């Protein structure tokens, strides 16, 4: 605990860290906490699982006083992340007895209005917070700290103008902390306008290949689901996350996994908030072993113990790939990221490899697997192959990865091969 104490963390938080068996601060905590306590505005890189909540929370908890109104506001892009931050700050401030209130859509606003009257710290999504501002049910006049968490994600989701409206309701004199995986031109312009001589904090943001194994299988479109089912059934009893690019695909995969005897549940933005929270809770408690999700679950959520990540669809944005695989191999534990690549994934996979040069993704020999029954949604039937395979009843024969149709994914026309030091180099051979 001495390393935490040297950072200037207050005794109330140190007690919590001791109870949680925390032994040493993460890199982002070590670099950020002293700056926050010193009153500096901070722009910090925020890799998934880096410990950023404590990085900004330690200073907030030390300086916020109980019962003097809302003094700290954390803006975040998703409901799940909002809930997670609220729970974490509530735990860290347990001995100081601060009231932390989450504010997000999808739940009755009246209950939130009652809780806001007693809040010391608020974590909120921009849309619902604007609803409260219009109703005059929240007072931001005493804000001392403003945190933008997953700022790049908020901008990608179109919250830029909402965030500016919220900031205009806060006092001009405040400490602004911005956490983002990447800093775009828009975010840089924002920082210049709203932050006071911010200090930039850089931390290593690479995947530890000594802990995380990354592989891919090259399969026919019609074999994707059968291979996924085989891998989940033979991959042990650890927690697994399966990523899809769309809600429709996520629903399809979850329904058919359950139909094939796999204890899976789905989570995406089209679900009711209570159901999403319940699924995450059951997953973290290991009541279910597999969740099928869109990228809403890839950013920021603290889900411990995930051993396997499966990319059923390869993401269009190369950054999302890093956030997805960052769900496993955390806190010194090992993990595996499996990419199931078919012809429709080649362009996205090539983009991921090209823009994440430090990653080592090795081709793996496709195992033999049995064909499984699947139920194709009605609107994809009668249209030839459809998006899920050639047949409305079955998917896949056996593991064969040769003589595929369509373009192979390439990295600048070449395929990566691994080398020491976690870097990827190229060869003259294509994926085959």
BELCORNOR-V913274 format. One record per residue. N is the residue number from 1. RES is the residue in one letter. PSI is psi in radians with two decimals (* if undefined). OMEGA is omega in whole degrees, 0 to 359 (999 if undefined). BURIAL is + if it has 24 or more other C-alpha atoms within 12 Angstrom, else -. Layout:
BEGIN
<<N;RES;PSI;OMEGA;BURIAL> <N;RES;PSI;OMEGA;BURIAL>>
END
This chain:
BEGIN
<<1;X;-0.26;184;-> <2;X;-0.60;179;-> <3;X;-0.66;176;-> <4;X;-0.73;182;+> <5;X;-0.65;180;+> <6;X;-0.38;179;-> <7;X;-0.25;180;+> <8;X;0.19;180;+> <9;X;2.44;183;+> <10;X;2.77;184;+> <11;X;-0.60;180;+> <12;X;-0.71;179;+> <13;X;-0.64;179;+> <14;X;-0.64;177;+> <15;X;-0.75;180;-> <16;X;-0.78;180;+> <17;X;-0.65;178;+> <18;X;-0.75;178;-> <19;X;-0.59;181;-> <20;X;0.02;178;-> <21;X;0.50;174;-> <22;X;2.36;184;-> <23;X;-0.63;181;-> <24;X;2.63;181;-> <25;X;2.66;173;+> <26;X;2.98;182;+> <27;X;-0.77;182;+> <28;X;-0.59;176;+> <29;X;-0.75;182;+> <30;X;-0.64;183;+> <31;X;-0.50;189;+> <32;X;-0.74;187;+> <33;X;-0.83;179;+> <34;X;-0.62;179;+> <35;X;-0.74;179;+> <36;X;-0.77;180;+> <37;X;-0.44;179;+> <38;X;0.02;176;-> <39;X;0.24;182;+> <40;X;2.54;165;+> <41;X;2.48;188;+> <42;X;2.38;168;+> <43;X;2.05;187;+> <44;X;2.44;170;+> <45;X;2.53;188;+> <46;X;1.38;175;+> <47;X;2.56;178;+> <48;X;2.31;178;+> <49;X;0.31;185;+> <50;X;-0.17;181;+> <51;X;0.51;186;+> <52;X;-0.46;180;+> <53;X;-0.77;176;+> <54;X;-0.54;181;+> <55;X;-0.75;176;+> <56;X;-0.43;185;+> <57;X;-0.56;182;+> <58;X;-0.78;179;+> <59;X;-0.70;179;+> <60;X;-0.85;183;+> <61;X;-0.65;181;+> <62;X;-0.62;189;+> <63;X;-0.29;179;+> <64;X;2.37;180;+> <65;X;2.45;180;+> <66;X;2.29;171;+> <67;X;0.31;180;-> <68;X;0.49;178;-> <69;X;3.13;181;+> <70;X;1.97;184;+> <71;X;-0.19;179;+> <72;X;2.35;180;+> <73;X;2.18;176;+> <74;X;2.07;177;+> <75;X;2.37;184;+> <76;X;2.65;188;+> <77;X;-0.48;187;+> <78;X;2.73;179;+> <79;X;-0.73;182;+> <80;X;-0.77;180;+> <81;X;-0.64;177;+> <82;X;-0.82;180;+> <83;X;-0.73;181;+> <84;X;-0.78;180;+> <85;X;-0.73;180;+> <86;X;-0.78;180;+> <87;X;-0.75;181;+> <88;X;-0.80;179;+> <89;X;-0.59;176;+> <90;X;-0.70;178;+> <91;X;-0.80;182;+> <92;X;-0.51;182;+> <93;X;0.31;185;+> <94;X;-0.82;185;+> <95;X;-0.28;176;-> <96;X;-0.19;174;+> <97;X;0.66;175;-> <98;X;2.62;178;+> <99;X;2.05;180;+> <100;X;2.17;185;+> <101;X;2.18;174;+> <102;X;2.46;181;+> <103;X;1.95;179;+> <104;X;2.89;182;+> <105;X;3.05;179;+> <106;X;-0.04;177;+> <107;X;2.79;181;-> <108;X;2.30;183;-> <109;X;-0.44;182;-> <110;X;-0.71;179;-> <111;X;-0.66;178;-> <112;X;-0.67;180;+> <113;X;-0.70;179;+> <114;X;-0.74;183;-> <115;X;-0.56;182;-> <116;X;-0.43;180;+> <117;X;-0.36;183;+> <118;X;0.10;188;+> <119;X;2.52;171;+> <120;X;-0.62;180;+> <121;X;2.41;179;+> <122;X;2.29;169;+> <123;X;2.27;190;+> <124;X;2.65;166;+> <125;X;2.57;187;+> <126;X;-0.73;184;+> <127;X;-0.86;181;+> <128;X;-0.58;179;+> <129;X;-0.67;176;+> <130;X;-0.63;176;+> <131;X;-0.74;179;+> <132;X;-0.67;179;+> <133;X;-0.69;178;+> <134;X;-0.55;180;-> <135;X;-0.03;184;-> <136;X;0.60;181;-> <137;X;0.10;176;+> <138;X;2.44;181;+> <139;X;2.00;181;+> <140;X;0.22;186;+> <141;X;-0.25;182;+> <142;X;0.26;182;+> <143;X;2.20;175;+> <144;X;-0.54;182;+> <145;X;2.32;171;+> <146;X;2.11;181;+> <147;X;2.25;172;+> <148;X;1.84;181;+> <149;X;2.43;186;+> <150;X;0.85;185;+> <151;X;-0.70;179;+> <152;X;-0.65;179;+> <153;X;-0.70;178;+> <154;X;-0.73;178;+> <155;X;-0.72;179;+> <156;X;-0.56;182;-> <157;X;0.05;175;-> <158;X;0.38;182;-> <159;X;0.12;186;+> <160;X;-0.87;182;+> <161;X;-0.64;178;-> <162;X;-0.74;180;+> <163;X;-0.72;179;+> <164;X;-0.70;178;+> <165;X;-0.69;180;-> <166;X;-0.74;181;+> <167;X;-0.62;179;+> <168;X;-0.35;179;-> <169;X;-0.11;180;+> <170;X;2.77;176;+> <171;X;2.60;178;-> <172;X;-0.59;180;-> <173;X;1.84;181;-> <174;X;2.87;178;+> <175;X;2.19;183;+> <176;X;2.23;180;+> <177;X;2.11;184;+> <178;X;2.12;179;+> <179;X;2.19;185;+> <180;X;2.48;178;+> <181;X;-0.59;178;+> <182;X;2.72;178;+> <183;X;1.82;179;+> <184;X;3.03;177;-> <185;X;-0.70;179;-> <186;X;-0.73;179;-> <187;X;-0.65;177;+> <188;X;-0.71;177;-> <189;X;-0.68;177;-> <190;X;-0.82;181;+> <191;X;-0.70;181;+> <192;X;-0.61;184;-> <193;X;-0.67;191;-> <194;X;-0.11;182;+> <195;X;2.62;184;+> <196;X;1.78;180;-> <197;X;1.02;184;-> <198;X;2.53;175;+> <199;X;2.23;180;+> <200;X;2.31;179;+> <201;X;2.15;178;+> <202;X;2.33;176;+> <203;X;2.75;178;+> <204;X;2.22;183;-> <205;X;0.97;179;+> <206;X;2.82;179;+> <207;X;2.25;181;+> <208;X;1.75;184;+> <209;X;-0.21;175;+> <210;X;-0.36;179;-> <211;X;-0.53;184;-> <212;X;2.07;175;+> <213;X;2.28;180;+> <214;X;2.21;180;+> <215;X;2.88;172;+> <216;X;2.62;172;+> <217;X;2.38;177;+> <218;X;1.93;188;+> <219;X;2.92;172;+> <220;X;2.71;177;+> <221;X;-0.70;184;+> <222;X;-0.15;182;+> <223;X;-0.15;187;+> <224;X;-0.91;186;+> <225;X;-0.69;179;+> <226;X;-0.69;178;+> <227;X;-0.78;178;+> <228;X;-0.82;180;+> <229;X;-0.77;179;+> <230;X;-0.79;183;+> <231;X;-0.70;180;+> <232;X;-0.61;181;+> <233;X;-0.43;183;+> <234;X;0.04;186;-> <235;X;0.18;179;-> <236;X;-2.98;186;-> <237;X;0.16;181;-> <238;X;2.90;178;+> <239;X;2.43;181;+> <240;X;2.49;173;+> <241;X;2.29;179;+> <242;X;2.11;184;+> <243;X;2.35;175;+> <244;X;2.76;183;+> <245;X;-0.38;184;+> <246;X;2.75;176;+> <247;X;-0.70;183;-> <248;X;-0.79;178;+> <249;X;-0.69;179;+> <250;X;-0.76;178;+> <251;X;-0.74;179;+> <252;X;-0.85;183;+> <253;X;-0.80;181;+> <254;X;-0.80;182;+> <255;X;-0.75;183;+> <256;X;-0.49;172;+> <257;X;-0.78;179;+> <258;X;-0.64;177;+> <259;X;-0.35;178;-> <260;X;0.38;170;+> <261;X;0.28;179;-> <262;X;2.28;183;+> <263;X;1.48;185;+> <264;X;2.66;173;+> <265;X;2.79;183;+> <266;X;2.65;174;+> <267;X;2.21;176;+> <268;X;3.06;187;+> <269;X;-0.19;180;+> <270;X;0.01;181;-> <271;X;2.74;173;+> <272;X;2.52;185;-> <273;X;-0.72;181;-> <274;X;-0.67;180;-> <275;X;-0.68;179;-> <276;X;-0.77;180;+> <277;X;-0.69;180;+> <278;X;-0.74;179;-> <279;X;-0.78;179;+> <280;X;-0.68;180;+> <281;X;-0.78;180;+> <282;X;-0.61;179;-> <283;X;-0.81;180;+> <284;X;-0.49;178;+> <285;X;0.08;178;-> <286;X;0.46;173;-> <287;X;-0.42;170;-> <288;X;2.61;185;+> <289;X;-0.34;185;+> <290;X;2.27;167;+> <291;X;2.41;177;+> <292;X;2.24;190;+> <293;X;2.82;168;+> <294;X;-3.08;186;+> <295;X;-0.09;175;+> <296;X;-0.45;182;+> <297;X;0.00;185;+> <298;X;-0.39;189;+> <299;X;1.97;167;+> <300;X;-0.43;185;+> <301;X;2.39;183;+> <302;X;1.51;179;+> <303;X;1.84;185;+> <304;X;2.72;173;+> <305;X;0.20;178;+> <306;X;2.13;183;+> <307;X;-0.52;181;+> <308;X;2.41;171;+> <309;X;2.23;179;+> <310;X;2.20;172;+> <311;X;1.66;177;+> <312;X;-0.67;169;+> <313;X;2.40;174;+> <314;X;2.34;185;+> <315;X;2.63;177;+> <316;X;-0.63;180;+> <317;X;2.12;182;+> <318;X;-0.50;179;-> <319;X;-0.62;181;+> <320;X;-0.52;177;+> <321;X;-0.80;181;+> <322;X;-0.71;180;+> <323;X;-0.64;178;+> <324;X;-0.93;184;+> <325;X;-0.31;176;+> <326;X;-0.07;177;+> <327;X;-0.30;180;+> <328;X;3.06;182;+> <329;X;0.86;181;+> <330;X;2.73;178;+> <331;X;0.68;176;+> <332;X;-0.02;179;-> <333;X;2.74;179;-> <334;X;2.85;180;+> <335;X;3.03;180;+> <336;X;2.42;175;+> <337;X;2.15;185;+> <338;X;2.18;178;+> <339;X;2.12;179;+> <340;X;1.78;192;+> <341;X;2.12;173;+> <342;X;-3.13;187;+> <343;X;-0.63;182;+> <344;X;-0.20;180;+> <345;X;-0.13;190;+> <346;X;-0.82;182;+> <347;X;-0.79;180;+> <348;X;-0.70;181;+> <349;X;-0.72;177;+> <350;X;-0.70;179;+> <351;X;-0.73;178;+> <352;X;-0.80;182;+> <353;X;-0.66;183;+> <354;X;-0.65;186;+> <355;X;-0.05;176;-> <356;X;1.19;189;+> <357;X;-0.38;182;+> <358;X;-0.10;184;+> <359;X;2.52;177;+> <360;X;1.92;180;+> <361;X;1.90;186;+> <362;X;2.47;175;+> <363;X;2.38;180;+> <364;X;2.52;179;-> <365;X;2.23;183;-> <366;X;2.21;180;+> <367;X;2.84;172;-> <368;X;2.39;181;-> <369;X;2.67;181;+> <370;X;2.71;177;+> <371;X;2.50;180;+> <372;X;2.74;179;+> <373;X;2.43;175;+> <374;X;2.72;177;+> <375;X;1.99;181;+> <376;X;2.34;174;+> <377;X;2.52;186;-> <378;X;-0.66;185;-> <379;X;-0.17;176;-> <380;X;-0.18;179;-> <381;X;2.63;178;-> <382;X;0.24;180;-> <383;X;0.66;180;-> <384;X;-2.27;185;-> <385;X;-0.61;185;-> <386;X;-3.02;184;-> <387;X;-0.20;186;+> <388;X;-0.10;179;+> <389;X;-3.11;184;+> <390;X;-0.42;187;+> <391;X;2.54;176;+> <392;X;-0.10;184;+> <393;X;-0.62;183;-> <394;X;2.83;179;+> <395;X;1.87;171;+> <396;X;2.61;174;+> <397;X;-1.14;182;+> <398;X;2.96;182;+> <399;X;1.75;175;+> <400;X;2.33;184;+> <401;X;0.22;180;+> <402;X;2.78;174;-> <403;X;0.88;177;-> <404;X;2.67;172;-> <405;X;2.73;177;-> <406;X;3.00;182;-> <407;X;2.46;176;-> <408;X;2.58;177;+> <409;X;2.43;181;+> <410;X;2.69;173;+> <411;X;1.63;183;+> <412;X;0.58;180;-> <413;X;0.04;183;-> <414;X;2.75;180;-> <415;X;2.55;181;+> <416;X;2.53;167;+> <417;X;2.65;188;+> <418;X;2.74;172;-> <419;X;3.04;180;-> <420;X;2.76;178;-> <421;X;0.12;175;-> <422;X;0.27;180;+> <423;X;2.70;178;-> <424;X;2.41;177;+> <425;X;3.04;185;+> <426;X;2.75;173;-> <427;X;3.11;183;-> <428;X;0.02;182;-> <429;X;2.54;176;-> <430;X;2.94;172;-> <431;X;2.39;177;+> <432;X;*;999;+>>
END
